[in-house]
Amino acid sequence: MGQPQLLFLEELQLLDDIIISIKNIDHKSFFGFFIKSGCVNLSYFHKYYILLDSKKKINRSSPKIRVLVCPLEWGLGHAARCIPVIKELLLYDCEVFVGAEGAILSLLEIEFPQINFLPLAGYRIKFSKNNSFILWKIASQFPRIIYTIYNEKRWLKKMLKQYKINAVISDNRFGLYNRSVICIYITHQLLIKTGNIFTSKIAQRIHHYFINKYDECWVPDFFGKDNLAGELSHPLIVPENVRYIGGLSRFEKKEKVAKKYDLIIILSGPEPQRTFFEEKLLDDLLFFNEKTLIIRGLPGNIQSIQSGKQTIEIINHLSANKLCEAIQQADIVISRSGYTTVMDLIKLNKKAILIPTPGQTEQEYLAHYLKEKNIFFSVNQEDFNLINTLEEFSKFQCTIPVFDMEEYKSSIQSFLDLIKSSIPEN
């Protein structure tokens, strides 16, 4: 009959998740049982045993570490890329608190019903319907941004005292730093493109001012010329506290997934452009007869819409696991060129058409940059027509590079070691 069949790595990862959740287990006996049974290779199991042991160390020697995570509310991307960070913190038995409101709160409550949620007001920036005035629209709200930052600092001081928080992870929220705890800032925009050289320099200086207030700035991209965000994450001037942690994606790629959709459309981003693009797509889909799934990007919204065609399925929101599965069941993805979406598509090695949100210079740059590198196809929203775009896409050769999308985990482990060393022993 030959040697017993070895467990696949995916099965071993599942085994790791199971034994991590078991309390007070005799790990050495457990380890020995599987080796003697011959059902698993020694080198593979030793790797996972070491992983398990390292994730138990913090819990064995100290009380739970309390980490506060606060993503920016401009679109769902900031919250979505915090999901793998939160998952990793939970694997290390941390007690996680999330500060959020609105759609961001709804998204993370769906993913993590077991963690603690604290009400934190967002920046509530209003975007212009006219792209020509979007920069001035944001500039006019600058006093509100300053006031929100001031409130963030007051709110954080109160939360640190009330909940005994040990560390803070802020995804692009400027005011969530405090000298009494370790504070991390997440951003991929070390260079902010405004469409104007003068205002870009001013925006970069302001951003770097706040970045330097934090202990570390985590950039979810790869160090060196092979990266995902180009000049955005690799400008000429880089703050000293920057750490490149690799890509952040909440998704896990499966090797074999049966096809269910010809096209999946993922809507996201701030209003009113999300709705404008949705209406444009629904009009174009009247002349498209292939199986299509539309995800509206509206977590917590109970109002639904109908397409009137049996080939089109429309839903407001999907959990991370279901969205990951749906993307892999489709031939082509159409989505915004938000950076979190880009990282998810890279992780899943999925061909995509990117439509940048009008007026969002970061998305416009990313779409152009990734098209030039032949990674993803892109077209501007004003030039978008579904049938014509799909025809152009059929002639485009996508070459999606392979990156180590697990690199961020070592940064989180170092982060927790630093917290542990900063907590006074009883």
N, C-alpha and C positions, 0 to 999 in steps of 0.2 A: 504493500500500500504506500510505502514511502514515508517521508517525514510529515508530521502534522502541519496543516496549513497555518502560516503565520497570520497574525492579526494585521489588518491594514492600518496605516497611520491615522486615518479618520476614526477608526474604531478605537484606537488607543487614546485619541484625544477625548472621545466620549467616555472611555473608562476613567481617564484623568478627572473629568468633570464629576463623575459619580463618586470616586473615592475622596475627592476634595470635600464633598458635601457630607461625608460620614464623619461623625465626631468620635474621638477617643479610639480610633482604630489602631491595631498593632500593625503598622505599615511594613515592618520587616517580615513578619509572618505572611502577610498578604503578598508581598513581593516574592517570597520564596515559594509559595504555593503555585503561582503562575509559571515560574521558571521550571519547577519540578514536573508540572503537568505537561510541559512541552508545547503549550499553545501559544507561546510568545517568545520572540527572539530576545536574548539577554541584553544586547546593546540598545535595542529600542526601549525595552522596559526600564533599563537603568536610566535612560534619558528622562523618561516621564516620572520615575521615582524621585530623581533629583529635583525636577520641576515642582513636584508635589511637596517635597520637603522644604524647598525655599519659600513656597507660598504659605507654609504653616509656621515658619519661624517667628514672624511678627506676632501672630496670635498667641504663640506659646509663651513668649517672654514679656509681653506688655499688653495693656488693655487696648481695645479697638482704637485705631486711628480714625479721627473724624475729619472728613474732607468735604469742603463746600465747593460745588461746581456751578458756575453761572455763565450760561451762553448768551450772546447777543441775540436779539429777537428779529433782526433784519432777515427775513426768510427762515427756512427750516434748516439750512445747511450748518449753521454754527451748533445747533443742538444735535443734529445727526452725527457730526464728527466727534461729539462728546460721548456718544454711546459706547464706542470701543474703550474709551478711557474709563468710563464708569464701570463697565463690565470687568475690566482688569482690576480696578480698585476693589470691587466686590469679591473677586477671586482671592485677593489678599486679605479678605475678611475686614475691610474697612467699613466704617459706617458713613454712608454717603448722604449728603444734603444737597438739594438742588434749589437754587433761587431763580424763579422764572414767573412768567405770566402768559396768558393767552394761548396761542397755538403752540408755542414752545413748551409750555406747561403740559398741554394735552398730549403732545407727542411723547414726552418723556414719562408721563404717567402711564401711558399705554405700555411702554417698554419696561418700566421699572415700578410696578405697583407697590413693591415692598420697601422702597426707600423714602426718605423724608423730603417733603417739598415745602419751601418757604416762599411766601409771596414777595416778589421783587419787581417793581415797576420797570418797564423797558424805556428806551429812548423815545419811542413813539414818533419817529420821523415820518413826515408826510412827503410823498414824492409827487412831482409835477406830472400832469398828463402830457405836457409839451416837453419833449426831450431837450429843446434848446434852452429851457429855463431850469433844468433839474439841478444844476450846480448852485444857481442862485437861490432856488427853493430850499436847499439844504443849508446854505450859508445864512439864510434869514432865520433859521431855527437854531443857530449857534448858541444864543442865550439859553434855550431849553436844554441843549446838550450839556452846557456847563452846569446848569442847575441839577440835571440828572446825575452827573458825576459827583457833585457835592452830596446829593442824597444817598448815592451808593456808599460813599465813605461813612456817612452817619449810620446807615443801615448795617454795614459790615461790622462796625464797632459794636453795635448792639447785639448782633448775631454771635459774634465771637465770645462775648461775655455770657449770653444766655445759653448757648449750646456747647460751649467749650470746644470750639473748632480748633483743629491742629494745623490746618493748611487750607489754602484757597486756590482753585483753578478757575481763572477768568478767561473765557473765550471772547476776546475783542471788546470786553467791557472795561473802560478806562479806569474807573475809580475803586476797584476792588483790591486794594493793596493796604497792608497794615504791617508796621514794623514788628508787632508782637508774634506773628506767625509767618510761616513760609508761604510765599505767594507766587503763583505761576501765571503767566500771560500767554495765551495761544493766539497766534496770527500767522497767516501766510503772506501778509502784505507789509513787508518791510519797506517797500516802495509803493506809495499810493499814487496811481495814475488818475489825474483829474481831467486830462485832455489839454492842459496848459502847463508849460514848463515852470512858470513862476508859482502858480498855485500848488503844483505838485511838490515843489521844494518846501513850501510853507507847511503843507499837509504832512510831509515826511518828518519835518522837524518837530511838529506837534506830536505826531505819533511816537517818535523815538523818545520824546520827553516822558511820555507815560510808560513806554516799555521799560525805560531805565528805573522806574519806580519799583519794579518787580524784581524778585530774586533771580528768576530765569524767564526767558521768553522762548517758548517752544514753537518751532516752525515746523508744521506738518508737511515737510518736503525732504528731499534727499540732498545731501551736501555734494557739491561738485557740479560739473557741466551737465550730467545726465540727471535731469530733474523735471518736475511737472509744472512749475509755475514761472519759470524763466526769471525775468528781471524783478517780478513782484517779490520773490523770496530770496533773490540773490543780487541785490543792488550793490553799487560800489561802496556805500557806507553801511556797515552792519554793526548794530549795538554789541557791546562786549558780552552781554549776558545771554546771547542767542545760542540755542541748542537746536540743531536739526534732528528731528526725532523720526523721520520717515513718514510715509503716508498713513492717514487715519481713515479706515473704512469699517463700517459696522457689518459688512457682508462677508460671507464665506462661500467660496466657489465650490460647486459640485462638479464632478467629472462627467456624469451622464444625466442630462435633464431632457425629458421629452418636450418637443415643440408644441406650444399651445396657441401662440399668437404670431402673426406676421409682423405686427408693429405694436410697440408699447410707448405711450406718450406720458411723460412725467412732468406735470406742471408744478411750479414753485415760484417763490419770490414775492416781493411786495406788490401791493395793489397801487394803481389800477392795472399795471401791465400784465399781471397774472390773468385777470379777466379778459383783457384785450386779446391776448394770445389764445386763450381758451375759445373765445367766440370765433376767431379766425380759423382755428382748427376744426371746429364743429361745422363750419360752412364748407371747408375743403373736403371733409370726410363724407359729405353727401355724394361725392363722385369717386369714393374709394370703397372697394368691395371686399378687401381682405380683412381677416380677423384682427381686430384692434382692441387694445385695452387702454383706457384713459384714467390716469390717477390724478385727481384734481389738486392734491396738495393742501387739503383742508381738514386737518385732524380736529376732532371735536365738533365738526359741522354735521348736523343731522339732516339738513336739506339736500335732497338728491335731484339730479336732472336726468332726463332721458334723451337718447339720441334719435329714436325713431327707426333705427336699423338694427336687425338681429346680429349683424357682424360686429357691432360696436358695444363694448361693455364699459360703463362709466362708474367709478367708485371715488369716494371722497379721499380715502386714506387707506394705507396698508401698513401693518407693523413691519419692522425691519426684516424679520424672517420671511414674511409673505411677499414683501416687495423684492427681496433678493431672489426668491424662487421665480416670481413673475418675470423679472428681467432676464433670467436665464432661460425662460420658456419662450422668449421672443427672438425673432431674427434681428430686428433693428430697434434701437432706442432713439426717441426724440426727446430732448430735454434742454433745460437751460444750461449754460456753461458755468454754473457755479462751481467753485473749487471742490466742494465736498462731493458733488456729483461726479466730477472728473476723477477723483480718487476712487469712488465706488466702481466706476466703469473700468478703470485700470485694474482694480482687484479682480473683477469678474471677466476681464479680457473681452469686453463686449463692444461691438461696432456701434457707433452712435453718430447722430446728427445733432450738433449743438446750436441752439438759438439764443444768443446773449440777450439779456434783458435790456431794452433800449435805455440809453443814458447811463448804464452802469459800466463805467470805463474798465473796471477790473474784468468783468465778464467778456467785454468786447476784446480786450487784450488777450485773455486766455483762449478764446475761440480762435482768434487769428494765429496765435503762437502754436497751438496744438494742430491746426490745419497745416501750417507751414512745415511742421515736423511729421506730417502724414500720419498722425495718431488718430484724430477724429475729423470728420467733415463738419463744416459750419456754414451758416448763411444768416444774414441779418433778418430781423423780424419783418421789416418793411418790404423785403424782397422775397419773403417766404411764400411759396405756394406748394402744397403738399405733393401733388403729382409731379410737378416740375423738379422739386427738390429731390424726390426719391429717384427720379431719372438721372439727375446729376450725380447723386450719391453712388449709383450703380457703376459709375465710371471711376470712382475714387478708390485708391488702394490703401486701406487702413493697415498700418503697421504698429501694433500696440506692443510697447516694450514690457519686459518683465522686471518688476521691482520687488524687493523684500518688504512686503507690507506688514510684517510682524516686528519691524525694527523698533517701533515706539515702546514696546513692552519693557525693554531694558532701561529706557528713560524713566518709566514709571517705577520700576524697581529701585533705581537710584534715588528717585524722589522720596519714596517711602523710607528708604534707609536713612536719608537725611532728616526726615521728620522724626524717625525713631531716635536718632542721636540727639535731637534737640529737645526731646521730652525728658524732664527731670525724673530720675528714678525715685520710687517711693521709699 
